[in-house]
Amino acid sequence: MAAGRDELVGDGAILDALVTAEVALVRALAAEGLVSGDVAERISHALGWQGGEIGCRDHGVTVEELTTAAVGGGNPVIPLVGRLRTAVAADDAPWIHRGATSQDILDTALMSIARSAVARIIGDLDRTADTLGRLARAHAAEAAAARTLTQHAVPTTVGARIAGWERGIRRATERLGHVHAELPAQLGGAAGTLASYVDEFGVDAAARLPRAFAVELGLRAPDAPWHSERWPVTELGDALVQVLDALGKMASDTATLGRSEIGELAEGAGGGSSAMPQKQNPVASVLIRSAALRAPQLGATLHLASALAVDERPDGAWHAEWPTLRELLRLALGAAAHAAGLAAGLRVQKGAVAHNLALTGGLIVSERLRHALQPLIGADRFAALLAGPGDGLAARVRALPEAAALDLDDLLDPARYTGLAEAFATGGGDTEHDS
């Protein structure tokens, strides 16, 4: 699903984000005048600082050494701090992790990788929605069979259906964008009171430090430490689930409408089968749908672990968040990228759309016929009219003396009974996008 897109949330990215958070803390101390700027610059240089948007690279710490060492302390920050202190000058080492706790660094690192990943997801979602909007407008008036409970219902349009996907994706993107802007840094010290900073630097300096820390990282300044108030995690998780829901809807409809016996849509480039050379499988739709099916339970795990966190640092619940949130980000990264490609290559098979629309021999407009004819011929005769041979409905309607004054061409045309579908296809998505 996320092959080729893991670099933003992989082990290496998390390690870089952890080192970045540690260096950003020293730089925040310097920005507030609590440590010499020279100390901060030496540490920054030694640990590969390349600016707040990029963070630290080439810091010399490897994933392998940290993974093994993390088991003993229950998180990777404890061995990381020891390793970083050996990588800087001895006089500067005490400023690494000064006054912080492991959760400060790990939570901040996760918010940092989320920021980068979400920015890419939003870009792909915007491209997908823009493409769908154009496709919806191009097919706004093209009548198609709507289906309810798997059966033909009344006519809709191809464009109205596609515009529905667009609106869902834009709404999810808007919510994810709001969460993206609110991703906070974390700095609270041992139990979320900043007591160590107050004791060393005073109340005012301690109160300013979280904002300075956030600024170094491009994150939002926290209102207060959120060690066991986990709304940043649950809100992000919920927004990602909504994104995957919206993409899953598009993928599910595309796969269904692309079935051989329906054939109204086709992916631009299908995948082959190992056993059946004639097949062109809807690979992008399948991958997106697989991600959407997994997402709700990952969201539920976050609520079980995060929303019910106990004490000032939970026992195991916090640890359950890390892989869960990362997997949601991975799925959303992969699904959003596949969705952009799916939308760009999506083909409407007009012949199949028209063929399926005519399958019931005109019965698809029976709701409209009832409104027009039942007052003229009564319920029993109308029921008998519909019960006749399916391919002769139009002829039977035209043979009714009571219908002589009606515009039967209009009455029997499915394209003239699509309600506001065309308007929804041409305007509904734009309204969401502009709001």
Stockholm file with secondary structure:
# STOCKHOLM 1.0

chainA/1-435         MAAGRDELVGDGAILDALVTAEVALVRALAAEGLVSGDVAERISHALGWQGGEIGCRDHGVTVEELTTAAVGGGNPVIPLVGRLRTAVAADDAPWIHRGATSQDILDTALMSIARSAVARIIGDLDRTADTLGRLARAHAAEAAAARTLTQHAVPTTVGARIAGWERGIRRATERLGHVHAELPAQLGGAAGTLASYVDEFGVDAAARLPRAFAVELGLRAPDAPWHSERWPVTELGDALVQVLDALGKMASDTATLGRSEIGELAEGAGGGSSAMPQKQNPVASVLIRSAALRAPQLGATLHLASALAVDERPDGAWHAEWPTLRELLRLALGAAAHAAGLAAGLRVQKGAVAHNLALTGGLIVSERLRHALQPLIGADRFAALLAGPGDGLAARVRALPEAAALDLDDLLDPARYTGLAEAFATGGGDTEHDS
#=GR chainA/1-435 SS CCTTCGGGTSHHHHHHHHHHHHHHHHHHHHHTTSSCHHHHHHHHHHTTBCCTTTCBCSCSCCHHHHHHHHHHHTSSHHHHHHHHHHHSCTTTGGGTTTTCCHHHHHHHHHHHHHHHHHHHHHHHHHHHHHHHHHHHHHTTTCEEEEEETTEEEEEEEHHHHHHHHHHHHHHHHHHHHHHHHTCBCCCCTTTTSCHHHHHHHCHHHHHHHHHHHHHHHTCBCCSSCCSSCCHHHHHHHHHHHHHHHHHHHHHHHHHHHTSTTTCSEECSSCBCCSSCTTCCBCHHHHHHHHHHHHHHHHHHHHIIIIITCCSSSCSSHHHHHHHHHHHHHHHHHHHHHHHHHHHHHCEECHHHHHHHHTTTTTGGGHHHHHHHHHHHHHHHHHHHHHHSCGGGHHHHHHTCGGGTTSCHHHHHCGGGCCTTHHHIIIIIHHHHHHC
#=GC SS_cons         CCTTCGGGTSHHHHHHHHHHHHHHHHHHHHHTTSSCHHHHHHHHHHTTBCCTTTCBCSCSCCHHHHHHHHHHHTSSHHHHHHHHHHHSCTTTGGGTTTTCCHHHHHHHHHHHHHHHHHHHHHHHHHHHHHHHHHHHHHTTTCEEEEEETTEEEEEEEHHHHHHHHHHHHHHHHHHHHHHHHTCBCCCCTTTTSCHHHHHHHCHHHHHHHHHHHHHHHTCBCCSSCCSSCCHHHHHHHHHHHHHHHHHHHHHHHHHHHTSTTTCSEECSSCBCCSSCTTCCBCHHHHHHHHHHHHHHHHHHHHIIIIITCCSSSCSSHHHHHHHHHHHHHHHHHHHHHHHHHHHHHCEECHHHHHHHHTTTTTGGGHHHHHHHHHHHHHHHHHHHHHHSCGGGHHHHHHTCGGGTTSCHHHHHCGGGCCTTHHHIIIIIHHHHHHC
//
